[in-house]
C-alpha cells in the first residue's frame, strides 16, 4: 500500500484537478519529489528555485507537522497520508470598505 498525498484545492489546477496521488516513498521528500515529477507545474508552488520547501507550505504526515519531526526526511510507511496545507493570507476588507467610526458605534449602541 503506497503513501497518499492529499492535494489542496488551490493547487489542484496544477495537478490535473486531482485531489490526491499515491506513491511508494520512504520519506516525505521522496513523496513530494514523485508528486512534482508527475505534476511539474506544482513544483514552483511547493519549492523555491534552490529546491527548499516554501515557508508558507505546511506539510503533515498523519496530522503531524513535519517541521517538528525530521522535515522532508520524515520517514513514511505504507498507508500514511501526507497533507499539503498552503498558508493563505487575506484580509477582511476591499478598497471600498469603510470602517465605522467610534461615533457611529456609540450612536447604534443604545
C-alpha positions in Angstrom: 0.0 0.0 0.0 1.6 3.3 -1.0 1.6 6.7 0.7 -1.3 9.0 -0.2 -0.5 12.7 -0.9 -3.5 15.0 -0.5 -3.5 17.9 -2.9 -5.3 21.1 -1.6 -8.0 22.8 -3.7 -5.9 25.8 -4.6 -3.1 23.6 -6.1 -5.4 21.1 -8.0 -5.3 23.1 -11.2 -1.6 22.3 -11.3 -2.2 18.6 -10.6 -4.6 17.7 -13.3 -7.5 18.6 -10.9 -6.8 15.6 -8.8 -7.4 15.7 -5.0 -4.7 13.1 -4.2 -1.9 11.0 -5.6 -0.3 7.8 -4.4 3.3 6.8 -4.4 5.8 4.4 -3.0 8.0 6.6 -0.8 10.3 6.1 2.1 10.3 9.8 3.2 8.1 12.9 2.8 10.7 14.4 0.5 10.6 11.4 -1.8 6.8 11.6 -2.0 6.9 15.3 -2.8 9.6 14.6 -5.5 7.3 11.9 -7.1 4.4 14.4 -6.9 6.3 17.2 -8.6 7.8 14.9 -11.2 4.3 13.7 -12.1 2.9 17.2 -12.0 5.7 19.6 -12.9 3.6 22.7 -12.6 3.3 22.0 -8.9 7.0 22.4 -8.2 7.1 26.2 -8.3 4.2 26.3 -5.9 5.8 24.0 -3.4 9.6 24.6 -3.7 11.9 27.6 -4.1 14.3 27.8 -7.0 17.0 26.3 -4.9 14.8 23.3 -4.0 13.7 24.2 -0.5 10.1 23.7 0.6 8.5 27.2 0.6 8.0 28.7 4.0 4.2 29.1 3.5 3.7 25.5 2.6 2.9 23.3 5.6 3.2 19.5 5.3 1.8 16.9 7.6 2.1 13.2 7.9 -0.9 11.7 9.6 -1.7 15.1 11.2 1.9 15.6 12.5 3.6 18.7 11.3 6.9 17.7 9.6 8.6 20.9 10.9 8.6 19.2 14.3 9.7 15.8 13.0 12.5 15.4 10.5 11.2 17.8 8.0 11.5 16.4 4.5 13.5 13.5 5.8 10.5 12.4 7.9 10.0 8.7 7.2 6.8 7.3 5.8 5.3 3.9 5.7 2.6 2.3 3.6 -0.8 3.7 4.4 0.4 7.1 5.6 -1.3 10.3 4.4 0.7 13.3 3.6 -1.3 16.6 3.6 -0.1 19.7 1.9 -1.6 22.8 3.5 -0.6 26.2 1.9 -0.9 29.2 4.2 -3.4 31.6 2.7 -3.3 35.2 3.6 -6.0 37.7 3.2 -7.9 40.5 4.7 -11.3 41.4 5.6 -11.7 44.5 3.5 -12.0 45.6 0.0 -10.9 49.1 -1.1 -14.5 50.3 -0.8 -14.9 49.0 2.8 -15.3 51.9 5.2 -14.6 51.1 8.9 -17.2 52.6 11.2 -16.1 55.5 13.3 -16.4 55.1 17.0 -19.1 57.8 17.0 -21.2 55.7 14.6 -20.7 52.7 17.0 -21.9 54.8 20.0 -24.9 56.0 18.1 -26.1 52.5 17.4 -25.3 51.1 20.8 -28.3 52.3 22.8 
